[in-house]
Amino acid sequence: MVQFLTVFNCNFILFAGQRTSVQRCLCQGPGMNMVRLQRVEKIEVFSPSPSCDKLEIIVTLKNGAGKKCLNPESNFAKNYIRKALKNRG
């Protein structure tokens, strides 16, 4: 019985000390492939970070229509980022 408790306690300490890596990404799933630019109020780009290892693009829509995630792998997003970087510098 004492051996069982000792083994149980050792296993408990080992597994309780392990942390699970929880991602705190803003986007769940791949996101939209495109959005009409006339409806866009602003676009925010979040680089990968310790809290989320994905590139995230958040689109805020006009007239209080909310926020949507844009798929960073879509042609629309790639073209938008390329044009924004070109205009920036």
LOFIKOL-797265 format. One record per residue: residue in three letters; x, y, z of N, C-alpha, C in turn. Coordinates in steps of 0.02 Angstrom, whole numbers, padded with zeros to 5 digits, always signed. Each point is the difference from the previous one (the first is absolute). Example, Ala and Ser with C-alpha at 12.3 -4.5 7.8 and 13.67 -1.06 7.14 Angstrom:
<atoms>
ALA+00660-00284+00390-00045+00059+00000+00045+00060+00000;SER-00018+00053-00036+00042+00059+00003-00039+00055+00037;
</atoms>
This chain:
<atoms>
MET+00041-00060+00000-00041+00060+00000+00043+00063+00000;VAL+00054-00001+00040+00044+00058+00003+00034+00010-00068;GLN+00020-00055-00032+00032+00005-00066-00049+00031-00050;PHE-00062-00022+00002-00050+00027-00046-00008+00075+00009;LEU-00005+00023+00062-00008+00071+00014+00062+00039-00023;THR+00058-00028+00010+00062+00034-00021+00001+00007-00076;VAL-00015-00053-00035-00002+00002-00074-00054+00048-00024;PHE-00059-00004+00031-00055+00044-00018+00020+00073+00009;ASN+00029+00017+00057+00020+00069+00014+00054+00024-00049;CYS+00047-00043-00017+00052+00019-00048-00030+00014-00068;ASN-00045-00043-00022-00034+00011-00065-00042+00063+00001;PHE-00035+00010+00055-00041+00060+00006+00042+00063-00006;ILE+00056+00002+00035+00045+00058-00001+00028+00011-00070;LEU+00020-00055-00034+00027+00006-00067-00051+00029-00049;PHE-00060-00028+00000-00050+00021-00048-00033+00066+00018;ALA-00006+00015+00063-00030+00064+00020+00046+00058-00016;GLY+00064-00012-00001+00048+00053-00014+00006+00017-00074;GLN-00025-00044-00043+00004+00014-00072-00055+00049-00019;ARG+00020+00050-00038-00049+00049-00023-00020-00017-00071;THR-00062+00009-00015-00022-00008-00069+00007+00067-00035;SER+00019-00002-00062+00009+00061-00039-00068+00021-00027;VAL-00028+00053+00028-00065+00024-00021+00011+00062-00043;GLN-00025-00003-00061+00005+00056-00045-00058+00048+00013;ARG+00015+00063+00003-00051+00051+00010-00006+00043-00063;CYS-00017-00034-00054-00007+00034-00064-00067+00036-00003;LEU-00002+00055-00037-00061+00038-00008-00047-00033-00050;CYS+00029-00033-00050-00039-00033-00052-00005-00075+00013;GLN-00060-00026-00007-00011-00072+00004-00016-00023-00070;GLY+00038-00046-00026-00010-00024-00068+00038+00042-00050;PRO-00007-00015-00064+00041+00033-00051-00021+00072-00015;GLY-00062+00019+00008-00022+00068-00014-00028+00006-00070;MET-00021+00061-00017-00029+00015-00065+00055+00005-00053;ASN-00016-00016-00062+00049+00005-00053+00003+00069-00031;MET-00055+00037+00004+00000+00069-00025-00056+00039+00033;VAL+00006+00066-00004-00051+00045+00027-00003+00061-00046;ARG-00058+00029-00008-00007+00059-00043+00034+00059+00034;LEU+00046+00032-00035+00038+00056+00029-00045+00058+00018;GLN-00058+00008-00034-00047+00053+00016-00029-00008+00070;ARG-00001-00061+00026-00029-00014+00066+00052+00003+00056;VAL+00064+00009-00017+00054-00003+00049+00013+00068+00032;GLU-00001+00001+00066+00018+00060+00037+00075+00000+00014;LYS+00026-00057+00024+00072-00007+00011+00020-00073-00001;ILE+00064-00011-00014+00029-00067-00001+00059-00001+00047;GLU+00002-00049+00045+00055-00007+00047+00035-00066-00014;VAL+00067+00002-00001+00040-00060-00011+00038-00015+00064;PHE-00008-00060+00026+00035-00022+00060+00050-00054-00019;SER+00063+00014+00012+00053-00049-00014-00003-00057+00050;PRO+00030-00057-00017+00004-00055+00048+00036+00022+00064;SER-00024-00025+00056+00027+00020+00065-00001-00061+00047;PRO+00027+00007+00060-00003-00056+00047-00071-00023+00017;SER-00049+00046-00004-00068-00019+00017-00038-00031-00059;CYS+00024+00013-00062-00031-00029-00059+00052-00006-00054;ASP+00011-00060-00025+00054-00010-00049-00021+00010-00072;LYS-00059+00030-00011-00025+00012-00068-00001+00074-00016;LEU+00008+00016-00065-00012+00068-00024-00076+00009-00001;GLU-00024+00055+00030-00072+00012+00002-00015+00068-00031;ILE-00053+00002-00040-00022+00063-00031-00072+00010+00021;ILE-00013+00055+00036-00067+00016+00025-00026+00060-00040;VAL-00059-00008-00029-00032+00052-00039-00058+00028+00041;THR+00001+00066+00012-00056+00033+00033-00044+00030-00054;LEU-00064-00019+00000-00046+00022-00052-00035+00065+00020;LYS-00021+00038-00050-00034+00064+00011-00070-00012+00028;ASN-00029+00054+00026-00069+00001+00025-00012-00050+00056;GLY+00051-00013+00041-00009-00045+00057-00015-00072-00019;ALA+00021-00021-00059-00014-00068-00023+00046-00052+00031;GLY+00045+00021+00044+00041-00047+00037+00070-00009-00029;LYS+00033-00052+00025+00068-00016-00022-00001-00070-00030;LYS+00041-00009-00051+00006-00065-00033+00074-00017-00007;CYS+00015-00063+00000+00068-00024-00012+00009-00013-00074;LEU+00058+00021-00025+00016-00009-00070+00053-00055-00005;ASN-00009-00045-00046+00047-00055-00010+00066+00028-00028;PRO+00055-00003+00039+00063+00028-00024+00030-00036-00060;GLU-00025-00060-00015+00024-00038-00058-00039+00015-00063;SER-00053+00040+00005-00041+00015-00059+00036+00050-00045;ASN-00015-00003-00065+00030+00047-00047-00018+00072+00017;PHE-00062+00011+00022-00022+00067+00019+00044+00028+00056;ALA+00012-00038+00052+00041+00023+00056+00072+00012-00021;LYS+00027-00046-00039+00070+00008-00023+00008+00063-00042;ASN-00047+00012-00046+00003+00061-00041-00007+00063+00042;TYR-00046-00002+00049-00009+00058+00043+00063+00016+00039;ILE+00031-00051+00029+00062+00010+00039+00056+00026-00045;ARG+00006-00028-00059+00052+00021-00047-00009+00074-00018;LYS-00062+00021-00015-00013+00070-00018+00012+00046+00060;ALA-00020-00022+00060+00010+00042+00060+00074+00010+00013;LEU+00040-00052-00008+00072+00006+00011+00032+00044-00053;LYS-00024-00005-00062+00027+00041-00054-00015+00074+00013;ASN-00061+00016+00022-00019+00069+00014+00035+00028+00061;ARG+00019-00044+00046+00031+00021+00062+00073+00022-00010;GLY+00034-00030-00045+00070+00019-00005+00027-00012-00066;
</atoms>
